[in-house]
Amino acid sequence: MRENLKTTGMFGGMILAWSIYYAVSKVLVGATGSALLAGFLLRTSALVFLTLQLLLDGSFSRLFHQGKAVRILLLIGVFGFLLDLFANLGYAGGSLSTGTALLKTDVLMVNLVTVILYKKKLYASDWLGTCIMLLGVLLVLGVDFGSMRLNGYDLFFLLSAACVTANAFIIKRAQDRYHEDADMISYYNNFVVLLLFGTTAAATGDLGGFAWERLGKLWWLIALGGLAQTGIYFFYYRNLKQHEVWVVKLALLLMPVLSCFIGVFFLEEELTTRKMLGILIVLAGAAVLLLRGKLHPEEKKTPSGRA
C-alpha cells in the first residue's frame, strides 16, 4: 500500500509540475514575445533552484567528477534543446492543429522502441488504451482535425517527437549503465539547454532587444516556472529510473487534462463540451491500461515492468 501511494505521488507530482510549467511558459512567451528568451529565463531560474538543491544536500562537488559519463549528460542536454527548437520551427511554418497532433506521436514512438529495440511485450489492450488516451488528449488540446493539412514544416514536429523519445531512453541509459542520479542529469541537462537558448536568443536579437526593466513585473512568474522545471526534473527522472519509459509517457498524457483545468481557473480559458468529452476519453483509456493485470493475469509483473 505504501509503495502504491509513493508511486501515485511521484506520478502526480510529475504531472502537476509539467502542467504548471506549460501554463507559465505560455504566459511568459506572450509577455516577452520570444520563445527563445522565455526558455532562457525559465532555465536560468531553474539553475538557481537546482544549484541550491545540490548545495543543501552536499552534492554540488560531484558535478565536476563525472568522468566518461559527462558525454551522455551533455547529449541529454543537446536533445533537450533540439526538441524545443524543432517544435518552434514547425510552428513557424506549420499549423497549430497538425503540430499539436504530431508532437504527441512520441507516445507511439516510445511504444515502438519498447517493442522493437527493447523486446518488451505490449498487449493489444496496451495499444488500445494508448490510442484512446491519445485521442482524448487531442480533443482536450483543441485539435481541429478538419483543418489539418500536411506541409514540409510538419517534419519538424516529427523530429521534435523523435528527440523527446530518444532523450527519454538516453536518460534511462545514463541511469542504468552509468548509474547517474536524477540530480546530476537534471543539472547538466538544464545547463546545456540554458547555454543553447541563450546563444540562440542572442543570435536572433531576442536577448538584446528585450526591455529588461519589464523583469520587475515578471520575476515571480519566472521564479514559478523555474521551480516547476526543477519539479519536472525531480519527478520525471526518478520515475524513469523506477518504471519503463512507455509507462511514464502514458502517465504524462494526463498532463493536458490538468493543464486544461489550470487554464480554466487561472487563465480565463473556456471548458468546452469538446474538452470535457476529451477528458472522459482520456480517463477511459487510462482505465483500460489500469486493468492490464486483470485482462492479462498471466503477466506476473505490474505495468511498471517490476515484480
Residue frames relative to the residue before (quaternion, step in Angstrom):
aa qw qx qy qz dx dy dz
M 1.0000 0.0000 0.0000 0.0000 0.00 0.00 0.00
R 0.6629 0.5057 -0.3075 0.4585 3.57 0.93 -0.94
E 0.6458 0.5226 -0.3165 0.4580 3.59 1.02 -0.82
N 0.6442 0.5203 -0.3173 0.4622 3.59 1.03 -0.80
L 0.6470 0.5119 -0.3133 0.4704 3.57 1.02 -0.81
K 0.6358 0.5257 -0.3222 0.4644 3.57 1.03 -0.79
T 0.6529 0.5138 -0.3087 0.4631 3.58 0.95 -0.91
T 0.6500 0.5159 -0.3055 0.4670 3.56 0.97 -0.91
G 0.6634 0.5101 -0.3003 0.4577 3.57 0.97 -0.86
M 0.6608 0.5055 -0.3073 0.4620 3.58 0.99 -0.83
F 0.6659 0.4704 -0.3055 0.4919 3.59 0.97 -0.78
G 0.6484 0.5259 -0.3179 0.4494 3.57 0.99 -0.84
G 0.6499 0.5151 -0.3103 0.4648 3.57 0.99 -0.83
M 0.6312 0.5365 -0.3198 0.4599 3.57 1.04 -0.81
I 0.6805 0.4883 -0.2852 0.4659 3.57 0.86 -0.97
L 0.6584 0.5099 -0.3077 0.4603 3.59 0.97 -0.88
A 0.6653 0.5038 -0.3088 0.4563 3.59 0.87 -0.94
W 0.6779 0.4878 -0.3050 0.4578 3.58 0.90 -0.87
S 0.6392 0.5341 -0.3243 0.4483 3.58 1.02 -0.79
I 0.6573 0.4938 -0.3065 0.4797 3.57 0.96 -0.86
Y 0.6410 0.5393 -0.3275 0.4371 3.57 0.95 -0.86
Y 0.6822 0.4828 -0.2990 0.4606 3.59 0.86 -0.91
A 0.6359 0.5231 -0.3324 0.4600 3.58 1.01 -0.76
V 0.6720 0.4840 -0.2896 0.4798 3.58 0.92 -0.94
S 0.6419 0.5366 -0.3216 0.4434 3.58 0.95 -0.88
K 0.6364 0.5355 -0.3220 0.4523 3.56 1.00 -0.86
V 0.6798 0.4809 -0.2847 0.4749 3.58 0.91 -0.93
L 0.6869 0.4988 -0.2902 0.4417 3.59 0.93 -0.92
V 0.6058 0.5354 -0.3556 0.4690 3.60 1.05 -0.66
G 0.6605 0.5006 -0.2998 0.4726 3.57 1.02 -0.83
A 0.6813 0.5023 -0.2892 0.4470 3.57 1.01 -0.82
T 0.7435 0.3836 -0.2153 0.5037 3.60 1.03 -0.76
G 0.3669 -0.7484 0.4743 0.2835 3.57 1.18 -0.52
S 0.7370 0.3393 -0.2066 0.5469 3.59 1.26 0.27
A 0.3854 -0.7171 0.5349 0.2261 3.57 -0.75 1.06
L 0.6384 0.5370 -0.3244 0.4459 3.59 1.06 -0.76
L 0.6760 0.4814 -0.2921 0.4753 3.57 0.91 -0.91
A 0.6320 0.5274 -0.3292 0.4627 3.57 0.98 -0.82
G 0.6522 0.5107 -0.3114 0.4656 3.57 0.96 -0.86
F 0.6363 0.5294 -0.3162 0.4635 3.59 1.02 -0.82
L 0.6811 0.4914 -0.2897 0.4590 3.60 0.88 -0.91
L 0.6719 0.4981 -0.2999 0.4588 3.57 0.93 -0.86
R 0.6726 0.4796 -0.2994 0.4774 3.59 0.97 -0.81
T 0.6008 0.5401 -0.3595 0.4670 3.61 1.12 -0.59
S 0.6484 0.5085 -0.3057 0.4770 3.55 0.97 -0.86
A 0.6531 0.5118 -0.3114 0.4633 3.57 0.95 -0.88
L 0.6070 0.5650 -0.3535 0.4328 3.60 1.05 -0.74
V 0.6241 0.5383 -0.3351 0.4565 3.58 1.03 -0.77
F 0.6862 0.4751 -0.2834 0.4724 3.58 0.86 -0.96
L 0.6605 0.5077 -0.3116 0.4571 3.59 0.94 -0.84
T 0.6371 0.5212 -0.3247 0.4658 3.58 1.04 -0.77
L 0.6460 0.5128 -0.3126 0.4711 3.57 0.96 -0.87
Q 0.6334 0.5427 -0.3252 0.4455 3.57 0.99 -0.83
L 0.7000 0.4621 -0.2750 0.4699 3.59 0.87 -0.94
L 0.6374 0.5231 -0.3294 0.4600 3.59 1.06 -0.70
L 0.6711 0.5135 -0.2988 0.4435 3.57 0.98 -0.83
D 0.7548 0.3493 -0.2241 0.5080 3.59 0.99 -0.72
G 0.5318 -0.7004 0.3651 0.3055 3.57 1.30 0.32
S 0.5746 0.6150 -0.3721 0.3913 3.59 1.16 0.43
F 0.3431 0.7709 -0.4862 0.2272 3.60 1.24 0.21
S 0.6468 0.5474 -0.3278 0.4178 3.60 0.96 -0.80
R 0.5804 0.6032 -0.3739 0.3993 3.60 1.16 -0.49
L 0.5010 0.6594 -0.4212 0.3699 3.59 1.23 -0.32
F 0.7500 0.4083 -0.1998 0.4805 3.58 1.10 -0.73
H 0.6943 0.4120 -0.2695 0.5249 3.57 1.27 0.28
Q 0.2873 0.7958 -0.4799 0.2322 3.56 0.82 1.05
G 0.3281 -0.7850 0.4818 0.2100 3.60 1.22 -0.18
K 0.8346 -0.1528 0.1373 0.5111 3.56 -1.02 -0.88
A 0.5665 0.6260 -0.3777 0.3803 3.58 1.18 -0.50
V 0.5208 0.6626 -0.4164 0.3410 3.58 1.19 -0.44
R 0.6084 0.5735 -0.3580 0.4156 3.59 1.09 -0.63
I 0.6963 0.4406 -0.2860 0.4891 3.58 0.88 -0.86
L 0.6016 0.5515 -0.3602 0.4517 3.61 1.12 -0.55
L 0.6572 0.4864 -0.3029 0.4896 3.58 1.02 -0.80
L 0.6205 0.5516 -0.3350 0.4456 3.58 1.06 -0.76
I 0.6175 0.5420 -0.3362 0.4603 3.58 1.03 -0.77
G 0.6635 0.5078 -0.2994 0.4608 3.57 0.98 -0.84
V 0.6348 0.5299 -0.3252 0.4587 3.58 1.00 -0.81
F 0.6762 0.4699 -0.2936 0.4855 3.58 0.91 -0.88
G 0.6049 0.5596 -0.3505 0.4451 3.59 1.09 -0.66
F 0.6683 0.4710 -0.2911 0.4968 3.57 1.08 -0.73
L 0.6604 0.5376 -0.3154 0.4188 3.58 0.90 -0.92
L 0.6355 0.5366 -0.3529 0.4286 3.60 0.96 -0.73
D 0.6540 0.4786 -0.3084 0.4981 3.59 1.11 -0.65
L 0.6499 0.5372 -0.3155 0.4353 3.56 0.94 -0.92
F 0.6823 0.4836 -0.2924 0.4638 3.59 0.84 -0.95
A 0.6317 0.5245 -0.3376 0.4603 3.60 1.00 -0.75
N 0.6611 0.5059 -0.3020 0.4645 3.59 0.97 -0.87
L 0.6394 0.5156 -0.3212 0.4713 3.58 1.03 -0.79
G 0.6351 0.5318 -0.3220 0.4585 3.57 1.06 -0.74
Y 0.6823 0.4803 -0.2858 0.4713 3.54 0.94 -0.90
A 0.5788 0.6034 -0.3713 0.4038 3.59 1.18 -0.52
G 0.8278 0.1638 -0.0728 0.5317 3.60 1.05 -0.68
G 0.6755 0.4697 -0.2924 0.4874 3.57 1.27 -0.14
S 0.5959 -0.5743 0.4216 0.3705 3.54 -1.31 0.01
L 0.6066 -0.5812 0.4086 0.3567 3.56 -1.17 0.66
S 0.6767 0.5081 -0.3018 0.4391 3.59 0.85 -0.98
T 0.6750 0.4839 -0.2959 0.4719 3.56 0.86 -0.95
G 0.6580 0.5246 -0.3084 0.4435 3.57 0.95 -0.89
T 0.6469 0.5249 -0.3157 0.4542 3.56 0.93 -0.90
A 0.6702 0.4960 -0.2950 0.4668 3.57 0.96 -0.87
L 0.7007 0.4798 -0.2825 0.4461 3.59 0.83 -0.96
L 0.6163 0.5526 -0.3524 0.4367 3.60 1.04 -0.67
K 0.6702 0.5049 -0.2959 0.4564 3.58 1.10 -0.63
T 0.4957 0.6544 -0.4402 0.3637 3.59 1.24 -0.06
D 0.4465 0.6848 -0.4673 0.3366 3.61 1.22 -0.06
V 0.5884 0.5737 -0.3688 0.4344 3.59 1.13 -0.59
L 0.6757 0.4695 -0.2844 0.4921 3.58 0.96 -0.88
M 0.6189 0.5442 -0.3421 0.4514 3.59 1.04 -0.75
V 0.6435 0.5203 -0.3173 0.4632 3.58 0.97 -0.86
N 0.6386 0.5231 -0.3258 0.4610 3.58 0.96 -0.83
L 0.6663 0.5059 -0.3013 0.4575 3.57 0.94 -0.91
V 0.6510 0.4997 -0.3177 0.4749 3.59 0.95 -0.85
T 0.6234 0.5555 -0.3312 0.4395 3.58 1.01 -0.84
V 0.7185 0.4398 -0.2448 0.4799 3.57 0.94 -0.91
I 0.7511 0.4367 -0.2287 0.4391 3.60 0.75 -1.07
L 0.7876 0.3334 -0.1709 0.4892 3.58 0.76 -1.02
Y 0.7764 0.3434 -0.1812 0.4964 3.57 0.96 -0.83
K 0.3721 -0.7849 0.4387 0.2303 3.56 1.35 0.09
K 0.3599 0.7145 -0.5124 0.3122 3.58 1.05 0.78
K 0.4140 -0.7221 0.5014 0.2359 3.56 -1.07 0.70
L 0.0302 -0.7634 0.6452 0.0004 3.54 -0.85 1.05
Y 0.3690 -0.7489 0.5143 0.1961 3.56 -0.81 1.04
A 0.6733 -0.4690 0.3761 0.4303 3.54 -1.31 0.23
S 0.6325 0.5365 -0.3311 0.4500 3.59 1.06 -0.73
D 0.6031 0.5477 -0.3553 0.4583 3.62 1.14 -0.60
W 0.6716 0.4780 -0.2895 0.4865 3.57 0.96 -0.89
L 0.6388 0.5280 -0.3278 0.4536 3.58 1.01 -0.82
G 0.6699 0.4957 -0.2979 0.4656 3.58 0.88 -0.95
T 0.6285 0.5404 -0.3246 0.4556 3.57 1.05 -0.81
C 0.6954 0.4769 -0.2769 0.4607 3.57 0.85 -0.99
I 0.6245 0.5299 -0.3372 0.4643 3.59 1.04 -0.75
M 0.6664 0.4912 -0.3008 0.4734 3.58 0.90 -0.93
L 0.6456 0.5327 -0.3180 0.4453 3.57 0.97 -0.85
L 0.6342 0.5197 -0.3206 0.4742 3.58 1.00 -0.81
G 0.6656 0.5056 -0.3017 0.4586 3.57 0.91 -0.90
V 0.6335 0.5375 -0.3245 0.4522 3.57 1.01 -0.85
L 0.6576 0.5129 -0.3132 0.4543 3.59 0.93 -0.87
L 0.6370 0.5068 -0.3251 0.4813 3.58 1.09 -0.67
V 0.6416 0.5199 -0.3218 0.4632 3.58 0.99 -0.84
L 0.6976 0.4708 -0.2611 0.4728 3.57 1.03 -0.82
G 0.4889 -0.7089 0.4024 0.3106 3.56 1.29 -0.01
V 0.2588 0.7797 -0.5292 0.2122 3.57 1.11 0.61
D 0.2487 -0.7609 0.5860 0.1257 3.56 -0.84 1.04
F 0.2785 -0.8069 0.4990 0.1496 3.56 -0.11 1.30
G 0.6360 0.5622 -0.3286 0.4141 3.58 1.08 -0.65
S 0.7271 0.4252 -0.2389 0.4832 3.58 1.13 -0.62
M 0.4527 0.7084 -0.4426 0.3120 3.57 1.26 -0.02
R 0.0833 0.7693 -0.6260 0.0972 3.54 -0.81 1.10
L 0.3462 -0.7561 0.5199 0.1955 3.56 -0.85 0.93
N 0.0709 0.7664 -0.6378 0.0287 3.56 -1.11 0.76
G 0.7598 -0.4148 0.2477 0.4351 3.56 -1.26 0.12
Y 0.6376 0.5516 -0.3333 0.4220 3.58 1.02 -0.75
D 0.5755 0.6124 -0.3771 0.3894 3.60 1.17 -0.50
L 0.5215 0.6212 -0.4162 0.4110 3.59 1.22 -0.29
F 0.5982 0.5648 -0.3643 0.4363 3.59 1.12 -0.58
F 0.6176 0.5366 -0.3515 0.4551 3.59 1.07 -0.65
L 0.6492 0.5005 -0.3094 0.4820 3.57 1.01 -0.80
L 0.6330 0.5169 -0.3308 0.4720 3.58 1.04 -0.74
S 0.6292 0.5261 -0.3284 0.4685 3.57 1.04 -0.75
A 0.6556 0.5024 -0.3036 0.4750 3.58 0.94 -0.89
A 0.6395 0.5222 -0.3189 0.4654 3.58 1.04 -0.79
C 0.6464 0.5128 -0.3160 0.4685 3.59 1.05 -0.76
V 0.6107 0.5377 -0.3394 0.4720 3.57 1.05 -0.76
T 0.6672 0.5090 -0.2881 0.4613 3.55 0.93 -0.97
A 0.6780 0.4967 -0.2891 0.4583 3.55 0.84 -1.02
N 0.6640 0.5268 -0.3161 0.4263 3.57 0.90 -0.90
A 0.6203 0.5484 -0.3447 0.4424 3.58 1.01 -0.77
F 0.7040 0.4480 -0.2679 0.4815 3.58 0.91 -0.88
I 0.6068 0.5348 -0.3565 0.4675 3.61 1.12 -0.59
I 0.6248 0.5248 -0.3247 0.4784 3.58 1.04 -0.81
K 0.6440 0.5207 -0.3103 0.4667 3.55 0.95 -0.91
R 0.6561 0.5074 -0.3043 0.4685 3.60 0.99 -0.82
A 0.6317 0.5275 -0.3329 0.4603 3.59 0.99 -0.80
Q 0.6689 0.4943 -0.2938 0.4711 3.56 1.05 -0.73
D 0.7430 0.4360 -0.2319 0.4518 3.58 0.84 -1.00
R 0.7594 0.3850 -0.2113 0.4801 3.60 0.88 -0.92
Y 0.7855 0.3003 -0.1569 0.5179 3.58 0.88 -0.94
H 0.3602 -0.7721 0.4563 0.2566 3.58 1.33 -0.03
E 0.2674 0.7594 -0.5358 0.2546 3.54 1.05 0.83
D 0.3459 -0.7363 0.5357 0.2263 3.57 -0.97 0.78
A 0.7170 -0.4822 0.3014 0.4030 3.53 -1.29 0.39
D 0.6667 0.5374 -0.3191 0.4061 3.59 0.97 -0.83
M 0.6490 0.5001 -0.3209 0.4751 3.59 1.02 -0.76
I 0.6441 0.5135 -0.3145 0.4717 3.58 0.96 -0.88
S 0.6415 0.5443 -0.3167 0.4380 3.57 0.95 -0.90
Y 0.6950 0.4933 -0.2898 0.4355 3.57 0.80 -1.02
Y 0.6751 0.4860 -0.2954 0.4698 3.56 0.87 -0.94
N 0.6367 0.5353 -0.3236 0.4510 3.56 0.95 -0.90
N 0.6999 0.4747 -0.2759 0.4568 3.55 0.76 -1.04
F 0.6640 0.5196 -0.3134 0.4369 3.60 0.93 -0.88
V 0.6607 0.4983 -0.3061 0.4706 3.59 0.95 -0.87
V 0.6689 0.4902 -0.3018 0.4703 3.59 0.89 -0.92
L 0.6080 0.5549 -0.3377 0.4565 3.58 1.08 -0.76
L 0.6708 0.4971 -0.2962 0.4639 3.59 0.86 -0.93
L 0.6898 0.4826 -0.2827 0.4597 3.56 0.93 -0.92
F 0.6258 0.5126 -0.3333 0.4843 3.60 1.06 -0.72
G 0.6713 0.5055 -0.3019 0.4502 3.58 0.90 -0.91
T 0.6562 0.5141 -0.3054 0.4602 3.58 0.96 -0.88
T 0.6822 0.4861 -0.2818 0.4678 3.55 0.94 -0.95
A 0.6473 0.5145 -0.3149 0.4660 3.59 1.00 -0.82
A 0.6464 0.5062 -0.3180 0.4741 3.58 1.05 -0.73
A 0.6622 0.5224 -0.3048 0.4424 3.57 0.97 -0.88
T 0.7201 0.4289 -0.2470 0.4864 3.59 1.04 -0.72
G 0.5364 -0.6433 0.3949 0.3775 3.59 1.28 -0.14
D 0.4636 0.6952 -0.4437 0.3238 3.60 1.24 -0.05
L 0.6570 0.5247 -0.3137 0.4412 3.56 1.05 -0.76
G 0.7375 0.4197 -0.2343 0.4745 3.58 0.85 -0.95
G 0.6976 0.5004 -0.2752 0.4326 3.57 1.12 -0.60
F 0.5418 0.6358 -0.4020 0.3751 3.59 1.25 -0.07
A 0.4153 -0.6841 0.5426 0.2550 3.57 -1.06 0.81
W 0.2529 -0.8400 0.4614 0.1323 3.58 0.10 1.32
E 0.5486 0.6078 -0.4139 0.3979 3.60 1.15 -0.31
R 0.5809 0.5944 -0.3696 0.4155 3.58 1.25 -0.35
L 0.4970 0.6713 -0.4248 0.3492 3.59 1.23 -0.27
G 0.5457 0.6346 -0.3913 0.3825 3.56 1.19 -0.51
K 0.7181 0.4139 -0.2391 0.5057 3.56 1.12 -0.64
L 0.7235 0.4505 -0.2348 0.4674 3.56 1.21 -0.43
W 0.4299 0.7511 -0.4468 0.2268 3.61 1.22 -0.28
W 0.6739 0.5013 -0.3135 0.4430 3.59 0.93 -0.88
L 0.6299 0.5269 -0.3272 0.4674 3.56 1.12 -0.70
I 0.6455 0.5123 -0.3051 0.4772 3.57 1.01 -0.84
A 0.6487 0.5172 -0.3106 0.4640 3.57 1.00 -0.85
L 0.6531 0.5070 -0.3115 0.4684 3.58 0.96 -0.86
G 0.6596 0.5071 -0.3049 0.4634 3.57 0.98 -0.85
G 0.6475 0.5140 -0.3123 0.4680 3.57 1.04 -0.79
L 0.6426 0.5095 -0.3153 0.4777 3.56 1.05 -0.77
A 0.6451 0.5120 -0.3149 0.4718 3.58 1.02 -0.80
Q 0.6303 0.5229 -0.3256 0.4726 3.60 1.04 -0.80
T 0.6291 0.5192 -0.3214 0.4809 3.58 1.03 -0.79
G 0.6437 0.5190 -0.3132 0.4671 3.59 1.03 -0.78
I 0.6040 0.5488 -0.3492 0.4605 3.58 1.07 -0.74
Y 0.6539 0.5117 -0.3087 0.4639 3.55 0.88 -0.96
F 0.6736 0.5241 -0.2999 0.4261 3.55 0.84 -1.04
F 0.7698 0.3790 -0.2041 0.4712 3.59 0.69 -1.06
Y 0.6749 0.5236 -0.3084 0.4186 3.60 0.84 -0.99
Y 0.7081 0.4570 -0.2770 0.4616 3.59 0.80 -0.95
R 0.6498 0.4952 -0.3250 0.4763 3.60 1.02 -0.65
N 0.6296 0.5141 -0.3370 0.4752 3.58 1.08 -0.63
L 0.6274 0.5217 -0.3364 0.4702 3.59 1.04 -0.72
K 0.6227 0.5450 -0.3354 0.4502 3.58 1.08 -0.67
Q 0.7669 0.4020 -0.1885 0.4634 3.57 0.94 -0.89
H 0.7977 0.2613 -0.1035 0.5335 3.60 1.13 -0.58
E 0.6166 -0.5131 0.4357 0.4083 3.53 -1.32 0.25
V 0.6157 -0.5765 0.3877 0.3717 3.57 -1.11 0.70
W 0.6654 0.5248 -0.3199 0.4237 3.61 0.89 -0.89
V 0.6240 0.5358 -0.3395 0.4563 3.59 1.09 -0.65
V 0.6568 0.5050 -0.3036 0.4706 3.57 0.96 -0.90
K 0.6579 0.5138 -0.3106 0.4546 3.58 0.95 -0.85
L 0.6393 0.5137 -0.3317 0.4662 3.58 1.01 -0.73
A 0.6224 0.5368 -0.3421 0.4555 3.58 1.00 -0.75
L 0.6496 0.5334 -0.3157 0.4403 3.57 1.05 -0.75
L 0.5414 0.6076 -0.4113 0.4107 3.60 1.21 -0.27
L 0.5944 0.5508 -0.3681 0.4559 3.60 1.24 -0.24
M 0.5016 0.6939 -0.4037 0.3223 3.57 1.26 -0.38
P 0.6642 0.4963 -0.3419 0.4422 3.67 0.82 -0.78
V 0.5805 0.5744 -0.3769 0.4371 3.58 1.16 -0.55
L 0.6853 0.4578 -0.2791 0.4928 3.57 0.88 -0.96
S 0.6232 0.5430 -0.3361 0.4513 3.59 1.02 -0.79
C 0.6029 0.5707 -0.3434 0.4391 3.55 1.10 -0.75
F 0.6968 0.4553 -0.2737 0.4820 3.59 0.90 -0.91
I 0.5953 0.5402 -0.3622 0.4718 3.60 1.11 -0.62
G 0.6506 0.5191 -0.3053 0.4626 3.57 1.00 -0.84
V 0.6567 0.5166 -0.3068 0.4559 3.58 1.00 -0.83
F 0.7668 0.4025 -0.2075 0.4549 3.59 0.81 -1.01
F 0.8094 0.2872 -0.1333 0.4946 3.60 1.05 -0.66
L 0.7697 0.3334 -0.1823 0.5130 3.62 1.14 -0.50
E 0.4715 -0.7209 0.4027 0.3095 3.57 1.31 0.36
E 0.3446 0.7190 -0.5216 0.3038 3.57 1.04 0.79
E 0.4637 -0.6987 0.4828 0.2525 3.56 -1.21 0.53
L 0.3099 -0.7208 0.5902 0.1899 3.56 -1.02 0.88
T 0.1325 -0.8387 0.5273 0.0307 3.56 0.00 1.33
T 0.6671 -0.4787 0.3860 0.4204 3.53 -1.32 0.23
R 0.6221 0.5520 -0.3281 0.4480 3.57 1.06 -0.79
K 0.6743 0.4831 -0.2962 0.4734 3.57 0.93 -0.86
M 0.6383 0.5217 -0.3289 0.4608 3.58 1.00 -0.78
L 0.6277 0.5166 -0.3283 0.4810 3.57 1.04 -0.77
G 0.6387 0.5367 -0.3156 0.4521 3.57 1.00 -0.85
I 0.6365 0.5301 -0.3228 0.4579 3.58 0.98 -0.85
L 0.6565 0.5065 -0.3063 0.4676 3.58 0.95 -0.88
I 0.6512 0.5078 -0.3146 0.4682 3.59 1.00 -0.80
V 0.6191 0.5357 -0.3400 0.4627 3.61 1.00 -0.80
L 0.6828 0.4853 -0.2844 0.4662 3.57 0.89 -0.95
A 0.6185 0.5366 -0.3416 0.4614 3.59 1.09 -0.69
G 0.6510 0.5055 -0.3089 0.4746 3.58 1.00 -0.83
A 0.6381 0.5217 -0.3218 0.4660 3.57 1.02 -0.82
A 0.6233 0.5460 -0.3363 0.4476 3.59 1.05 -0.76
V 0.6210 0.5392 -0.3359 0.4592 3.59 1.01 -0.81
L 0.6873 0.4797 -0.2804 0.4679 3.58 0.93 -0.89
L 0.6494 0.5208 -0.3193 0.4529 3.59 1.04 -0.72
L 0.6638 0.4902 -0.2950 0.4817 3.57 1.21 -0.49
R 0.2932 0.8029 -0.4814 0.1941 3.59 1.29 0.16
G 0.6762 0.5156 -0.2960 0.4351 3.56 0.89 -0.95
K 0.6953 0.4550 -0.2716 0.4856 3.57 1.03 -0.77
L 0.6542 0.5069 -0.3148 0.4648 3.57 1.07 -0.70
H 0.7828 0.1609 -0.0757 0.5964 3.56 1.16 -0.63
P 0.1078 -0.8498 0.5143 0.0416 3.60 0.41 1.21
E 0.5824 0.5912 -0.3752 0.4130 3.57 1.23 -0.39
E 0.5824 0.5642 -0.3640 0.4583 3.56 1.29 -0.36
K 0.2423 -0.8209 0.5058 0.1076 3.58 -0.42 1.20
K 0.6762 0.4685 -0.2948 0.4862 3.54 1.27 -0.18
T 0.5441 -0.5930 0.4797 0.3497 3.51 -1.26 0.42
P 0.6934 -0.4610 0.3348 0.4412 3.61 -1.24 0.19
S 0.6083 0.5620 -0.3650 0.4253 3.59 1.14 -0.40
G 0.5079 -0.6582 0.4179 0.3663 3.54 1.27 -0.24
R 0.6365 0.4936 -0.3310 0.4916 3.62 1.29 0.19
A 0.5863 -0.6097 0.4125 0.3383 3.52 -1.15 0.67
